[in-house]
Amino acid sequence: MNLSSEVVQNRFQTNDAKEIKMYDFGRSFISIYGNVETVGITAEANRKLELFEPSDGVPCVFWGMTPSSNHDYFRLTGSDYVYYAFGEWGDADQLCFKSSTTIPEKLENHLVWFYSKVDPNVLLVNEYDSEQGSFVGVRYKVVEKGKIHTYGKHRVVNEDVVFKIDEDSAFDQITWEQLWEIQQDLSREAVNELVTDFPRLKNLPEISYWLKS
């Protein structure tokens, strides 16, 4: 899974950043949409990831490294660390990871580039957030003519994210349901930009859903 020849084009928007709590961490829910072979690759990747310690899975499975306590995660993934997290959240057909609050975009690029060799029309989607709800976002990635194209939206959340609003709280609050609604709005925005440049994707069920909703 070598990315040495990749070229990356980004269209990624974010709102103003705020200080992220030190104990917070990022959660990535990566879905790969492609042909039958890509489905099998994702299943096999999940199977192999489970064979390693969480801290070794990503470097060993996706870069062919040996288990070590000195993986250079930032160089590989763009995040300070990335651990396999299936079973903690996500669905069986997703690749799920725990990371620092810098969501690992280099890992996304590595994956979509590899999958595009199997299916040139593959689509990678990362619907991510933080464990404390400090931010939420989406990234859509496709490969076209030797370039990775990214369509992403990111929202920093200044309110406390709770399961139920406390009317007596001195702090502004939103619920997790409201946060996920924000993420859905971000998906619609990103998808509309994506299909403007790649109209061939409009008929994908995962894309047409956002265009109709």
Backbone as CSV, one residue per row, in Angstrom:
resi,resn,N_x,N_y,N_z,CA_x,CA_y,CA_z,C_x,C_y,C_z
1,MET,0.852,-1.189,0.000,0.000,0.000,0.000,0.890,1.242,0.000
2,ASN,1.585,1.462,-1.095,2.562,2.538,-1.198,1.930,3.767,-1.818
3,LEU,2.131,4.922,-1.208,1.544,6.159,-1.705,2.579,7.072,-2.342
4,SER,3.695,6.550,-2.740,4.789,7.406,-3.175,4.435,8.259,-4.380
5,SER,3.454,7.812,-5.193,3.128,8.558,-6.403,1.856,9.375,-6.285
6,GLU,1.317,9.496,-5.077,0.036,10.182,-4.930,0.166,11.689,-5.096
7,VAL,-0.869,12.296,-5.628,-1.013,13.745,-5.652,-2.335,14.052,-4.976
8,VAL,-2.347,15.012,-4.067,-3.539,15.263,-3.256,-4.090,16.645,-3.551
9,GLN,-5.391,16.709,-3.777,-6.075,17.990,-3.926,-7.149,18.068,-2.858
10,ASN,-7.115,19.130,-2.046,-8.041,19.269,-0.927,-8.990,20.440,-1.129
11,ARG,-10.251,20.201,-0.790,-11.214,21.289,-0.613,-11.838,21.033,0.752
12,PHE,-11.225,21.611,1.771,-11.614,21.296,3.138,-11.865,22.594,3.876
13,GLN,-13.017,22.691,4.524,-13.394,23.909,5.226,-13.626,23.630,6.692
14,THR,-13.242,24.576,7.519,-13.420,24.449,8.960,-13.833,25.793,9.535
15,ASN,-14.477,25.771,10.681,-14.749,27.027,11.369,-13.640,27.286,12.386
16,ASP,-13.733,28.369,13.120,-12.656,28.734,14.036,-12.400,27.640,15.057
17,ALA,-11.132,27.410,15.342,-10.751,26.373,16.295,-10.924,26.866,17.719
18,LYS,-11.077,25.917,18.641,-11.071,26.244,20.052,-10.126,25.275,20.749
19,GLU,-9.776,25.562,21.963,-8.886,24.677,22.694,-9.573,23.349,22.953
20,ILE,-8.916,22.257,22.582,-9.459,20.916,22.782,-8.976,20.380,24.126
21,LYS,-9.868,19.810,24.905,-9.494,19.262,26.197,-8.457,18.165,26.022
22,MET,-7.498,18.137,26.934,-6.363,17.237,26.787,-6.774,15.766,26.789
23,TYR,-7.842,15.426,27.474,-8.228,14.028,27.566,-9.111,13.587,26.412
24,ASP,-9.426,14.473,25.509,-10.290,14.137,24.390,-9.501,13.368,23.333
25,PHE,-10.209,12.631,22.490,-9.545,11.943,21.392,-10.496,11.859,20.202
26,GLY,-9.923,11.627,19.028,-10.708,11.564,17.813,-11.234,10.167,17.539
27,ARG,-12.395,10.115,16.877,-13.000,8.842,16.487,-13.282,8.885,14.984
28,SER,-12.704,7.956,14.250,-12.916,7.883,12.805,-13.786,6.683,12.453
29,PHE,-14.811,6.935,11.660,-15.708,5.897,11.142,-15.541,5.913,9.620
30,ILE,-14.653,5.088,9.105,-14.316,5.123,7.676,-15.102,4.051,6.929
31,SER,-15.820,4.501,5.901,-16.566,3.593,5.027,-15.949,3.639,3.630
32,ILE,-15.815,2.474,3.018,-15.289,2.354,1.666,-16.410,1.855,0.769
33,TYR,-16.736,2.627,-0.285,-17.799,2.231,-1.201,-17.184,1.928,-2.560
34,GLY,-17.295,0.664,-2.960,-16.715,0.252,-4.227,-17.275,-1.089,-4.660
35,ASN,-16.495,-1.821,-5.437,-16.954,-3.099,-5.950,-16.842,-4.200,-4.893
36,VAL,-17.202,-5.419,-5.283,-17.225,-6.535,-4.346,-15.837,-6.788,-3.763
37,GLU,-14.812,-6.597,-4.559,-13.458,-6.861,-4.083,-13.067,-5.903,-2.952
38,THR,-13.511,-4.653,-3.027,-13.185,-3.701,-1.958,-13.850,-4.112,-0.649
39,VAL,-15.042,-4.687,-0.747,-15.728,-5.162,0.460,-14.905,-6.257,1.124
40,GLY,-14.376,-7.150,0.306,-13.554,-8.220,0.844,-12.264,-7.708,1.465
41,ILE,-11.679,-6.674,0.879,-10.450,-6.101,1.430,-10.708,-5.498,2.803
42,THR,-11.821,-4.800,2.949,-12.151,-4.206,4.247,-12.355,-5.288,5.303
43,ALA,-13.059,-6.355,4.944,-13.270,-7.452,5.892,-11.943,-8.077,6.297
44,GLU,-11.052,-8.272,5.331,-9.751,-8.864,5.623,-8.902,-7.923,6.474
45,ALA,-8.976,-6.618,6.204,-8.225,-5.646,7.013,-8.690,-5.686,8.458
46,ASN,-9.992,-5.738,8.670,-10.510,-5.818,10.040,-10.057,-7.105,10.723
47,ARG,-10.053,-8.199,9.982,-9.612,-9.465,10.557,-8.150,-9.383,10.986
48,LYS,-7.316,-8.805,10.135,-5.896,-8.712,10.446,-5.640,-7.719,11.586
49,LEU,-6.359,-6.614,11.594,-6.171,-5.624,12.650,-6.432,-6.210,14.026
50,GLU,-7.394,-7.127,14.104,-7.728,-7.743,15.385,-6.623,-8.650,15.909
51,LEU,-5.695,-9.033,15.058,-4.619,-9.931,15.467,-3.492,-9.206,16.197
52,PHE,-3.484,-7.884,16.114,-2.413,-7.096,16.709,-2.910,-6.331,17.930
53,GLU,-1.959,-5.902,18.741,-2.281,-4.937,19.782,-2.802,-3.668,19.106
54,PRO,-3.738,-2.949,19.733,-4.307,-1.760,19.085,-3.259,-0.782,18.571
55,SER,-2.155,-0.636,19.301,-1.136,0.335,18.911,-0.294,-0.121,17.725
56,ASP,-0.335,-1.416,17.408,0.473,-1.944,16.301,-0.335,-2.178,15.028
57,GLY,-1.641,-2.279,15.152,-2.456,-2.707,14.025,-2.281,-1.885,12.768
58,VAL,-2.415,-0.569,12.884,-2.371,0.285,11.696,-1.019,0.213,10.989
59,PRO,0.115,0.410,11.676,1.403,0.320,10.965,1.678,-1.070,10.401
60,CYS,1.283,-2.110,11.129,1.593,-3.473,10.687,0.723,-3.914,9.521
61,VAL,-0.556,-3.607,9.566,-1.472,-4.072,8.532,-1.377,-3.216,7.268
62,PHE,-1.312,-1.900,7.417,-1.381,-1.029,6.247,-0.019,-0.630,5.687
63,TRP,1.034,-0.797,6.488,2.374,-0.461,5.998,3.339,-1.647,6.081
64,GLY,2.888,-2.779,6.542,3.721,-3.962,6.576,4.856,-3.905,7.574
65,MET,4.712,-3.105,8.624,5.763,-2.973,9.629,5.660,-4.086,10.667
66,THR,6.674,-4.203,11.479,6.662,-5.171,12.571,6.235,-4.467,13.856
67,PRO,5.681,-5.205,14.826,5.269,-4.585,16.092,6.423,-3.828,16.740
68,SER,6.121,-2.644,17.262,7.155,-1.785,17.840,6.505,-0.774,18.758
69,SER,7.293,-0.251,19.688,6.814,0.828,20.555,7.210,2.190,20.003
70,ASN,7.825,2.198,18.815,8.357,3.455,18.266,7.806,3.773,16.877
71,HIS,6.568,3.441,16.621,5.982,3.782,15.325,5.892,5.296,15.167
72,ASP,6.262,5.784,13.996,6.154,7.215,13.698,4.760,7.474,13.122
73,TYR,3.781,7.526,14.008,2.398,7.664,13.570,2.163,8.941,12.773
74,PHE,2.748,10.040,13.217,2.460,11.313,12.546,2.934,11.279,11.098
75,ARG,4.117,10.735,10.871,4.628,10.651,9.501,3.728,9.752,8.655
76,LEU,3.270,8.657,9.220,2.458,7.716,8.468,1.028,8.191,8.274
77,THR,0.423,8.685,9.341,-1.032,8.887,9.343,-1.472,10.339,9.424
78,GLY,-0.579,11.226,9.882,-0.972,12.611,10.093,-1.545,12.880,11.464
79,SER,-1.570,11.863,12.320,-2.064,11.996,13.692,-0.993,11.493,14.654
80,ASP,-1.035,11.966,15.891,-0.015,11.572,16.866,-0.061,10.081,17.180
81,TYR,-1.218,9.494,17.090,-1.365,8.043,17.241,-2.676,7.640,16.581
82,VAL,-2.743,6.401,16.130,-3.971,5.854,15.563,-4.069,4.399,15.997
83,TYR,-5.110,4.072,16.759,-5.317,2.717,17.248,-6.591,2.144,16.627
84,TYR,-6.542,0.884,16.333,-7.721,0.177,15.837,-8.795,0.177,16.917
85,ALA,-10.038,0.460,16.543,-11.083,0.634,17.561,-12.357,-0.129,17.250
86,PHE,-12.315,-1.086,16.328,-13.540,-1.823,16.040,-13.994,-2.583,17.289
87,GLY,-15.272,-2.549,17.533,-15.818,-3.143,18.748,-16.141,-2.082,19.781
88,GLU,-15.425,-0.944,19.707,-15.733,0.191,20.588,-16.838,1.036,19.972
89,TRP,-16.826,1.139,18.643,-17.876,1.866,17.926,-17.827,1.440,16.464
90,GLY,-18.811,1.867,15.700,-18.834,1.604,14.273,-19.512,0.298,13.888
91,ASP,-19.572,0.061,12.573,-20.222,-1.117,12.013,-19.176,-2.092,11.472
92,ALA,-19.608,-3.312,11.229,-18.688,-4.372,10.808,-18.055,-4.095,9.454
93,ASP,-18.731,-3.310,8.606,-18.186,-3.031,7.281,-17.393,-1.732,7.237
94,GLN,-17.095,-1.162,8.403,-16.299,0.065,8.480,-14.911,-0.233,9.038
95,LEU,-14.002,0.711,8.817,-12.702,0.725,9.476,-12.752,1.823,10.520
96,CYS,-12.619,1.462,11.784,-12.818,2.407,12.877,-11.524,2.585,13.668
97,PHE,-11.197,3.839,13.968,-9.934,4.129,14.624,-10.091,5.188,15.701
98,LYS,-9.269,5.048,16.723,-9.115,6.061,17.771,-7.797,6.775,17.515
99,SER,-7.802,8.100,17.610,-6.595,8.865,17.320,-6.519,10.079,18.236
100,SER,-5.452,10.846,18.079,-5.433,12.159,18.709,-6.540,12.988,18.071
101,THR,-6.728,14.193,18.559,-7.802,15.022,18.014,-7.468,15.569,16.627
102,THR,-6.286,15.290,16.131,-5.972,15.536,14.723,-6.357,14.276,13.953
103,ILE,-7.451,14.339,13.229,-7.963,13.171,12.529,-6.966,12.760,11.432
104,PRO,-6.644,11.459,11.319,-5.526,11.002,10.486,-5.806,11.023,8.982
105,GLU,-5.634,12.178,8.381,-5.940,12.298,6.953,-4.937,11.549,6.074
106,LYS,-3.672,11.480,6.493,-2.709,10.717,5.696,-3.106,9.245,5.624
107,LEU,-3.690,8.729,6.686,-4.186,7.354,6.658,-5.333,7.232,5.661
108,GLU,-6.239,8.190,5.657,-7.335,8.181,4.682,-6.774,8.156,3.256
109,ASN,-5.772,9.006,3.009,-5.178,9.059,1.672,-4.528,7.726,1.299
110,HIS,-3.837,7.154,2.262,-3.184,5.860,2.039,-4.222,4.806,1.649
111,LEU,-5.323,4.795,2.347,-6.369,3.806,2.101,-7.047,4.018,0.749
112,VAL,-7.475,5.241,0.465,-8.220,5.464,-0.780,-7.321,5.241,-1.984
113,TRP,-6.028,5.541,-1.855,-5.109,5.313,-2.962,-4.978,3.809,-3.229
114,PHE,-4.834,3.036,-2.161,-4.730,1.587,-2.314,-6.009,1.008,-2.915
115,TYR,-7.157,1.374,-2.355,-8.423,0.836,-2.843,-8.677,1.225,-4.299
116,SER,-8.199,2.380,-4.720,-8.431,2.831,-6.098,-7.707,1.953,-7.105
117,LYS,-6.690,1.217,-6.658,-6.013,0.282,-7.550,-6.881,-0.953,-7.811
118,VAL,-7.796,-1.202,-6.904,-8.726,-2.327,-7.040,-10.002,-1.883,-7.749
119,ASP,-10.471,-0.682,-7.402,-11.668,-0.107,-8.021,-11.402,1.382,-8.259
120,PRO,-11.170,1.798,-9.500,-10.853,3.210,-9.782,-11.948,4.179,-9.356
121,ASN,-13.167,3.679,-9.187,-14.293,4.544,-8.830,-14.610,4.522,-7.337
122,VAL,-13.707,3.991,-6.535,-13.971,3.853,-5.108,-14.177,5.216,-4.447
123,LEU,-15.004,5.220,-3.421,-15.273,6.414,-2.619,-14.972,6.099,-1.165
124,LEU,-14.153,6.927,-0.532,-13.894,6.798,0.913,-14.608,7.918,1.643
125,VAL,-15.290,7.561,2.725,-15.987,8.546,3.555,-15.562,8.346,5.002
126,ASN,-15.078,9.412,5.619,-14.790,9.380,7.057,-15.734,10.351,7.750
127,GLU,-16.654,9.793,8.525,-17.534,10.595,9.373,-16.940,10.537,10.776
128,TYR,-16.340,11.614,11.206,-15.565,11.594,12.441,-16.102,12.582,13.468
129,ASP,-15.688,12.348,14.714,-16.004,13.283,15.788,-14.961,13.109,16.877
130,SER,-15.167,13.756,18.008,-14.304,13.511,19.156,-15.127,12.873,20.259
131,GLU,-14.462,12.171,21.135,-15.153,11.428,22.189,-15.957,12.347,23.095
132,GLN,-15.474,13.575,23.283,-16.174,14.535,24.125,-17.114,15.452,23.335
133,GLY,-17.138,15.288,22.016,-17.996,16.144,21.202,-17.419,17.516,20.952
134,SER,-16.094,17.647,21.029,-15.451,18.948,20.813,-15.518,19.399,19.360
135,PHE,-15.672,18.444,18.457,-15.765,18.763,17.038,-16.449,17.609,16.325
136,VAL,-16.851,17.895,15.109,-17.479,16.876,14.266,-17.160,17.242,12.826
137,GLY,-17.074,16.225,11.964,-16.760,16.532,10.579,-16.918,15.345,9.660
138,VAL,-16.697,15.601,8.374,-16.753,14.558,7.346,-15.671,14.843,6.311
139,ARG,-15.167,13.763,5.716,-14.293,13.899,4.551,-14.678,12.839,3.522
140,TYR,-14.862,13.283,2.297,-15.135,12.414,1.162,-13.920,12.456,0.250
141,LYS,-13.449,11.274,-0.175,-12.252,11.211,-1.011,-12.462,10.297,-2.215
142,VAL,-12.026,10.791,-3.380,-12.025,9.999,-4.602,-10.671,10.180,-5.278
143,VAL,-10.332,9.244,-6.151,-9.094,9.328,-6.925,-9.465,9.477,-8.399
144,GLU,-8.887,10.471,-9.034,-9.168,10.743,-10.443,-7.892,11.213,-11.121
145,LYS,-7.488,10.524,-12.163,-6.317,10.888,-12.971,-5.073,11.084,-12.099
146,GLY,-4.864,10.153,-11.180,-3.656,10.177,-10.369,-3.658,11.174,-9.230
147,LYS,-4.814,11.751,-8.914,-4.915,12.699,-7.814,-5.988,12.267,-6.826
148,ILE,-5.724,12.516,-5.554,-6.727,12.309,-4.515,-7.460,13.628,-4.308
149,HIS,-8.757,13.593,-4.454,-9.586,14.787,-4.282,-10.380,14.652,-2.987
150,THR,-10.317,15.673,-2.154,-10.961,15.646,-0.834,-12.016,16.733,-0.739
151,TYR,-13.182,16.350,-0.230,-14.273,17.284,0.018,-14.671,17.112,1.477
152,GLY,-14.332,18.089,2.291,-14.538,17.934,3.722,-15.144,19.159,4.374
153,LYS,-15.819,18.905,5.478,-16.384,19.959,6.315,-16.104,19.612,7.771
154,HIS,-15.824,20.640,8.553,-15.441,20.437,9.960,-16.104,21.520,10.799
155,ARG,-16.633,21.135,11.947,-17.275,22.107,12.833,-16.766,21.922,14.253
156,VAL,-16.196,22.971,14.812,-15.811,22.960,16.221,-17.049,23.277,17.061
157,VAL,-17.240,22.535,18.139,-18.431,22.660,18.973,-18.042,23.331,20.277
158,ASN,-18.600,24.493,20.533,-18.272,25.244,21.740,-19.174,24.904,22.918
159,GLU,-20.314,24.273,22.635,-21.218,23.884,23.705,-20.776,22.564,24.327
160,ASP,-21.233,22.309,25.537,-21.074,20.998,26.140,-22.056,20.032,25.471
161,VAL,-21.562,18.858,25.080,-22.416,17.876,24.426,-22.887,16.873,25.467
162,VAL,-24.209,16.730,25.586,-24.792,15.913,26.651,-25.879,15.015,26.055
163,PHE,-26.267,14.003,26.817,-27.355,13.140,26.375,-28.714,13.777,26.643
164,LYS,-28.776,14.613,27.673,-30.025,15.295,28.008,-29.695,16.693,28.510
165,ILE,-30.411,17.675,27.989,-30.167,19.064,28.367,-30.518,19.276,29.836
166,ASP,-29.602,19.906,30.564,-29.840,20.292,31.949,-30.242,21.762,31.959
167,GLU,-31.499,22.019,32.204,-32.006,23.388,32.159,-31.365,24.289,33.212
168,ASP,-30.804,23.689,34.245,-30.202,24.482,35.319,-28.709,24.710,35.123
169,SER,-28.162,24.165,34.054,-26.721,24.304,33.824,-26.352,25.735,33.481
170,ALA,-25.183,26.156,33.949,-24.692,27.500,33.639,-23.989,27.527,32.286
171,PHE,-23.853,26.376,31.639,-23.120,26.287,30.382,-24.070,25.996,29.221
172,ASP,-23.702,26.483,28.049,-24.481,26.171,26.852,-24.329,24.684,26.543
173,GLN,-25.433,24.058,26.157,-25.413,22.625,25.905,-26.147,22.293,24.613
174,ILE,-25.714,21.209,23.982,-26.473,20.586,22.905,-26.446,19.080,23.157
175,THR,-27.388,18.367,22.583,-27.426,16.919,22.762,-26.599,16.242,21.665
176,TRP,-26.288,14.970,21.898,-25.585,14.204,20.872,-26.421,14.111,19.606
177,GLU,-27.733,14.023,19.746,-28.597,13.975,18.573,-28.453,15.256,17.754
178,GLN,-28.358,16.401,18.430,-28.166,17.661,17.727,-26.792,17.723,17.063
179,LEU,-25.798,17.146,17.719,-24.462,17.110,17.135,-24.460,16.275,15.863
180,TRP,-25.131,15.135,15.890,-25.180,14.276,14.703,-25.963,14.949,13.582
181,GLU,-26.947,15.778,13.934,-27.664,16.548,12.917,-26.725,17.556,12.256
182,ILE,-25.831,18.132,13.047,-24.820,19.034,12.480,-23.943,18.266,11.503
183,GLN,-23.547,17.060,11.887,-22.705,16.248,11.000,-23.440,15.913,9.703
184,GLN,-24.727,15.646,9.797,-25.517,15.367,8.596,-25.557,16.585,7.679
185,ASP,-25.689,17.777,8.260,-25.663,19.003,7.459,-24.310,19.169,6.770
186,LEU,-23.237,18.833,7.481,-21.905,18.926,6.893,-21.765,17.943,5.731
187,SER,-22.334,16.754,5.882,-22.300,15.767,4.799,-23.019,16.290,3.566
188,ARG,-24.167,16.909,3.756,-24.907,17.447,2.609,-24.078,18.501,1.886
189,GLU,-23.429,19.370,2.651,-22.609,20.419,2.047,-21.449,19.815,1.262
190,ALA,-20.762,18.848,1.867,-19.614,18.233,1.210,-20.040,17.463,-0.037
191,VAL,-21.154,16.738,0.042,-21.620,15.951,-1.084,-22.016,16.841,-2.254
192,ASN,-22.649,17.961,-1.978,-23.027,18.867,-3.060,-21.801,19.394,-3.799
193,GLU,-20.719,19.644,-3.088,-19.494,20.070,-3.739,-18.860,18.912,-4.509
194,LEU,-18.928,17.718,-3.926,-18.353,16.542,-4.561,-19.004,16.256,-5.911
195,VAL,-20.330,16.243,-5.952,-21.011,15.868,-7.194,-20.945,16.981,-8.235
196,THR,-20.665,18.196,-7.808,-20.449,19.270,-8.786,-19.226,18.958,-9.634
197,ASP,-18.180,18.438,-8.993,-16.950,18.092,-9.705,-16.978,16.677,-10.273
198,PHE,-17.737,15.793,-9.621,-17.792,14.384,-10.048,-19.254,13.939,-10.166
199,PRO,-19.954,14.412,-11.200,-21.385,14.071,-11.339,-21.638,12.573,-11.483
200,ARG,-20.616,11.807,-11.887,-20.787,10.357,-12.010,-21.153,9.700,-10.690
201,LEU,-20.898,10.380,-9.567,-21.166,9.802,-8.250,-22.608,10.004,-7.787
202,LYS,-23.376,10.785,-8.529,-24.733,11.103,-8.087,-25.607,9.878,-7.886
203,ASN,-25.351,8.846,-8.655,-26.221,7.667,-8.600,-25.824,6.674,-7.521
204,LEU,-24.700,6.896,-6.859,-24.348,6.024,-5.741,-25.382,6.187,-4.635
205,PRO,-25.913,5.099,-4.081,-26.911,5.233,-3.006,-26.411,6.073,-1.836
206,GLU,-25.125,5.939,-1.512,-24.556,6.678,-0.375,-24.492,8.165,-0.648
207,ILE,-24.504,8.548,-1.920,-24.469,9.958,-2.309,-25.866,10.489,-2.568
208,SER,-26.666,9.725,-3.305,-28.008,10.184,-3.654,-28.867,10.404,-2.419
209,TYR,-28.599,9.658,-1.339,-29.337,9.855,-0.088,-29.221,11.278,0.399
210,TRP,-28.003,11.861,0.341,-27.789,13.220,0.834,-28.373,14.247,-0.126
211,LEU,-28.427,13.937,-1.406,-28.981,14.870,-2.374,-30.493,14.958,-2.265
212,LYS,-31.118,13.872,-1.795,-32.576,13.846,-1.668,-33.059,14.330,-0.318
213,SER,-32.201,14.242,0.714,-32.659,14.542,2.070,-32.656,16.043,2.344
